[in-house]
Each structure stands twice: as C-alpha cells, then as structure tokens.
Amino acid sequence: MFSNNNTILKTGDWIKAESLEGELIIGYIESLSSIEGIVKVRVVTSDNNQAIGKTIPFLSKRVKKLPVSNVTNKSQIEFLLDLALSTGDKEWFLALSAELNAMKQLVNGVH
C-alpha cells in the first residue's frame, strides 16, 4: 500500500489509466512495488481489446483510483457478479451473491 497524489493505493483497488499509446485502461491492482513506484494492473476493459485480461505495469503516479460505488439495484449486482466470475474473485462473488439473496428475500417479504 502506498500513496499516489494524496490517494492510498492498495491491491484490489479499481483504477483507470492511460497507456503510453493513449489507450484508456480500466482494471484493478494485482500487486504493488513501493520501491519502484510501480503498480501491476489487470486490465478489465480498454480501448485496445488485445490488452483485456493482461497484466500491465504502470507508474503509480499515472493511475487514478476509481471511487467505490454503492450498488443499489439487482441489475448492478448481477453485472458485478459476472465481473467477479470473469476475474476469478471468489470472495467478491460470494459477497455479491449474499447481497443479491438478501435483496430477493426482502422483496419476497414485501409481497
């Protein structure tokens, strides 16, 4: 974990960055090297389809941490479940599944 322009970066944070070729990269931090100031980012989406799924190193000062979003509806949770599956994040998938199940139980209790 280290600081980047008054923002603390840590493994698992979602970021956006621009590649040296000017392509937009959105992904999450897989690892950090505080000695070199480098973050390794797993690319989830990009202007360059060939970069998707790859891990790319960036200088920490070239990435911007994305704000944590609050999930508010079923379709958002379902989208994030798909994302958790595609990234292989079992813990996140289970947490989202529990949240979706709680939402379904709440709706069923209202009827």
Disulfide bonds with the S-S distance in Angstrom:
none
